[in-house]
Amino acid sequence: MGIIEKIKEIEAEMARTQKNKATEYHLGQLKAKIAKLRTQLLEPPKGSSGAGEGFEVTKFGHGRVALIGFPSVGKSTLLTMLTGTHSEAASYEFTTLTCIPGIIHYNDTKIQLLDLPGIIEGASEGKGRGRQVIAVSKSSDIVLMVLDASKSEGHRQILTKELEAVGLRLNKTPPQIYFKRKKTGGISFNSTLALTHVDEKLCYQILHEYKIHNAEVLFREDATVDDLIDVIEGNRKYMKCVYVYNKIDVVGIDDVDRLARQPNSIVISCNISLNLDRLLAKMWEEMGLVRIYTKPQGQQPDFSDPVVLSAGRGGCTVEDFCNHIHRNLVKDVKYVLVWGISARHCPQHCGLSHVLEDEDVVQIVKKKEREDGGGKGRFKSHSNAPARISDREKKAPLKT
């Protein structure tokens, strides 16, 4: 029996099992088994030289955005309108067969937009090049899920289910669970609040399913069994997702109003170029990019080429800004002058731990290098004379 057949058999057993207090331990073990099998499904087969054929797309710009959706929902048209890159669009399905990149120039930054082939139900099992599409999506900063506004709402649920099956968690935060494996000492289970979904016995059973007999577990929130399994697996990626409903020009105004009021949703129409500017603004907001402008000492700020930082790519502190310019710059920084939203007064003297905001202006003041290496003032800390007496210059004898 293959891995896919085992997963389907366990899913069928979970479907026919009643959910109550008596069966929660059994259902928890089944969820752990499915998570282990899906992890094995994503691993390359034994004896192979690599993970297989994929999409070779080099990262470019200050961020990467992936377009995911069913075939013929308007991904290629959206890429062409936002970037100017030609991507073949037609009325039949699976027009795009490979990954086509484009560049969006927005707010003095360059954002890479990827047009991926349409995925179908069963993509997490490898159908329709689904694994390659999802692998590229994992390397992106955010995901734009393009949906057809005239189709049923089930498409969004199907895509979310396929992405969650391969370890992508959309619009979720990592669970506040501390987990550490140990060599000895058994399993230590603690929590800082009352738990309603997981107890100590269920935690032990899930850990034994993973053959973990020595570990430390601490719950800092009322997490579920799925959250505990995600922490144990350790290969989950939490990403932001914007749901883009295209083709709103063919549905009624009541449906458009209902879709637009959903969280993390944007309604657009590529046919009549409607609401594309709001889509770019929403994408910029979700990416959380921070533009920092530099100011040389005694000169005007340079507003032409900003240094772009983000919380997902290193951080937004002054130290991260210095490391972005040069990795040895932090050693020579004496203090930093900051103008902008993050400063209480302009300019503000800041240290390396100061958090920068968008469109701040930064001037770095470096430490002065002392040529003689001595102390300040007329009293020196050491003499410039040679150490040995024999090496000292002898004075000329006095004339009599």
N, C-alpha and C positions, 0 to 999 in steps of 0.2 A: 504494500500500500504506500503510495506516494505522500508527500507532505500536504499537498492540496486536498487529497482525499481525507487525510487525518483531520485537517482543519474543518472540512465540511461535516465530518462525522461528529466532532465535538460541538460544532455550532448547532447541529440537529439535536444533540442530547441536551444542550442548554435551552433550546426552544421548547422542548417537551417537559422540562423540569419546572415545577411550580416554584415561584419565588416566595419564600416565607422564612421564618426564623430558623426552621429546622434544616433548610437546604442551603443556607448562605455559605456554609463552609465548603460544601460540595461545589457550588457555583464559583467560589473563589479559586479552588484548585483548577477547575476547568478553564477559567480565564488565564491563569498562569500558564497552563499547557498551551493554549492558543498563542499567547505572546511568545513563548519559546519557539514554537513551530514557525511563526511568521518571521522571527529573527533568522532562523535557519533558511527560510525561503529567500531572503534578501542576500544571503551570503553567496559568493561565487562557488560553483561546483568544485569538488576536490579534484586535484590533478590539472586544473586549468591554469593558464599563465596569467590571467587577469580577470577582471569583472565582466569582460565582454565588450561588445561594441556600444559606444555611447556617442553623445554629442560633444564634439570638441569645440568649446566656446571659451575663448580667453576672456578673463575678467578685465573690464575697462571702465574708467570713470569713477565716480564717487559712490556709486550704489548700483545694485542690480535688482530688477523687477521682472518677474516671470508671469506670463499670461497662460492661465490654465482654463480649460473649458471643454465642452463637448464639441464635436465637429460642426462646422457651419453655424457658429454663433457670432462671428464677426471679429475674431482675433486678428487676422491678417489685415483687415481693413482698418482696425484700430491702430495697429503698428504703423501702417502707411500714413495715417493722418497725424499721428503724434510725432513721428521721427522723420518722415519723408523717405524712409527706406522702402523700396518696392518689395512687397510680399504678394505672391500670386493669390488672387481671390477669385473664387468661382462659386456657382450655385450648387455644386456637388460636394459630397463629404470627402474628408481626408485630402483636401487640396494641398495643404502643407505637410510634407513628409519628413522634414528635418528641422533643426533649430535655426531660426533666422534672427540675428541680432540687429538692433537699431539704437541710436543715441538720441536722448531727449535733452535739449539745452533749456534748462529752467532755473531761474534765480542764480545765475552765474555758476551753475554746476552742470556736470555731465552725468546723466543717469542712463545706464544700459537697460534696454527693454528687450526681452526675449520672447519671440513668437514660437511657441512649442506646438507640436502636432496635437490634434484633438485626442483626448483619452476617452475610453469607454468603460462600462461597468466590467469589473474584473481586471482593471489595470494593475492592481497590487499583486496579482498572480502572474503578471507578465504579458497580458493580452494587449495587442495593439501597440507595442513598444512602450507600454506603461511604465516599466521600471526605469528606462532611460529618461522619460519625461519627468518622473518624480525625483530622480537623482539630481537633475539640473535644478528643479524647484528647491531642493534642500540647500543648494549653494546660493540661493537668492536671499535678499534682505527682506522683501515682502512679496506676497502673492496677490495678483489680480485675478480673481475667479470671474471669468466672463460668462454670463448666463443670458439666455433668451427670455425676454420679458413675456413673450407670448406663449411659452411652454409652461408646463406645470412646475410647481415648487419642488417636486421630487428630484430634479436634476441637482439642485444644491445639496440635498441630503446624500445623494449617491456619491458626488464628488468628495464631500467631507468625509464620508465613510471610507472611501478608497485611500484618501490621504492619511487618515488616522490609522489605517491598517499597516502603513509602512513607517509609522513613527512621527508623522507631522501633526502637531497640535496647533490648530488655528485659533488665534485670538484668545489664547489661554496663557496663564503664568505658571512657571514651575511650582509644583507643590512644596509646601514648607515641611519637608520630611528630611531629617538627618539620618543618613545610612552609611555605615562604615563596616567593612569586613574585618574580622580579626582572626588571629591564628588559634587562639585558645580563649576559654572563658565562657563559652556558650552564647546564648542569645539574650541580650539585654533590651527589654521593651519598656519604654517610658513615653509619657505624653504630658503636655503642659495644659491640657483642657480635656473636657469630657468628650469621648469619641462615640459616635452613633452608628458608624458604618463598619469599623474595624475594631476587633478586640485582640487580646493577646494570643488566644488560641488560633484565630484565623491568620494572624501574622506568622505564627510558627509554621502552620501548614504550608503557606505560600513559600516561605524561605526553604522549607524542606523539599518542596517541589523543585527548587533551583539547586538543591544539594548544598545549601548554606546552613551550617550548624554552629558557626561562631560569628556573631555580628552584633552591632549596636544600632538600635532603631529609636528615633525620637520624633514624635509627632508634634508639630507646632501649630497645626490646624486640623479641623475635622475633615480629613481626607477620606477618599473612597478606596476601594480595593484596586481600581484601575490606576489611581495615582500611586499607590504603593508599588504596583508592578512596573510602572514607568520609571520610578526611581531605581528599582533593582536592575532593570534592563540598562539604564544609563545612556541609551542611544537615541533618546527622543529629542526633537528640535521644536521649539516653541516659536512660532512665526505669526506676524500680523497679516491679516488677509482683508482685502477690500472686495466686496461683492458688487460687480459691475453688471447692471441689467441693461442690455443693449436692445435695440429695436422697439423703443417705447412709442414710436410713431405709428405702430400698428395695433396698439391696445388703447383702452379707454382711459380717461383722466382719473377715474376712481382707482383703477389698478396701478397707475403710475404713482398716485399719492400714497397708496398702501405700501408699495415697494420702496419708495423714497424714505418713508418713516422708519424702516427697519434699521437696526444698528449696523454700522460699518457698511452701508449700502449706498451706491451712487447709481442714478438712472441716466442713461445717455442714449443718443441715436447717432450712429456713424453715417446713416443715410442722409440726414439733414444737418450734420455737424452741430448737434445740440448738447450743451452742458459738458463739453470737453474741458473747458477751463476749470470747472469745479472738480473734475476728476483729477487734474494735475495738482490742484491745491490739496485735495484729500490725500493723494499719494505722497506729496511732500510732507504733510502733517504726520502721516503714519511712519514715514521713514525716520523722522527725527534728526535730520541733518542740521549741523551747526556750522555756519560760515564765520570764520575768524579772519579779520584783516590785520595785516602787519603794519607797523609804523616805525621806520628807521629814526634814530635819534637826531633831532634837529630838522626833520623833514615832515612833509605831509603824508598822511596814511595812503597806502596803496590799495585802492578799491577795485583794481582790475582783476586780480587773481587771488581769490581767498583760499585759505587752508580749511578744508572741509573735514569735520570730525563728526562722530556719531557714537551713541552709547553702545551700539552693537558692534562697532569696529574700534575697540580700544578704549574709548571713554572720551570725556569732554573736559578734563581738568587741564590746568596749565602745564603740568608734567607731561600729559599726553600730547599737548600742542608742541612742546619742545622736542619730544621724541619723534614726532611726525616730521619736524624739520631736520633734525640730526640727533642721532642717539647719544652723542657725547656732549650735547649742548646743556643738559641738565647739570652737569658738574660745574659749569662756568657761570650759572645764573646767580646773580646777587639778589635781585628782586624784579618784579614785573609790574608795569603800569598798565592799567586796564581802563578803557572807556567803553561804556555801553550799559545794557540792561543789568548785567550781573554786578556792576560796580555801585556802591552806595553813594560815592561822590566821584567826580571826574577830575583828574585821574585818581585811581585808588591803587595804593601799594599792596600787592598780593603775593602770596607764596605759591608753592607748587601744587598745593591741594585745592586751590580756588577753582570752582566750577564755572566754566564759561557758558555764555548764552549766545544765541544767534545774532550775527552782525556786530559782535564785540570787536574793538580795536585793541591790539596788544603791542606793547613795546617792551622788549627784553633788555635789562641792564645787566651787563656782565661784570664779573669781578675784575679789578685792575691787577695787572701782572707787575710785580716788583722786580726790577732788574737786578738790584743789589741783594735782594733777599733779606735785608736787615730790617730793624724796627723803624718806626716813624719818628721823625725829629732829628736832632743833631747827635743824639746818642745812639750809637750802633750796637747791635747785639753781638757782633763778632768783628774781628779784624780781618783785613784783606791781606795781611802779611803771610808769608809761607809758614807752614807748620814746623818745619825743621830749621834749626839755627844755621846749619851749614848752607841752606839754600837762600838765606837772606843776602841781600845786596850789601856789600861792605862799603863803608864810607871811605872817601879818600883821606889820606893822612893830612893833618894840619900843616900848613906852611909856617915855618919859623924864620 
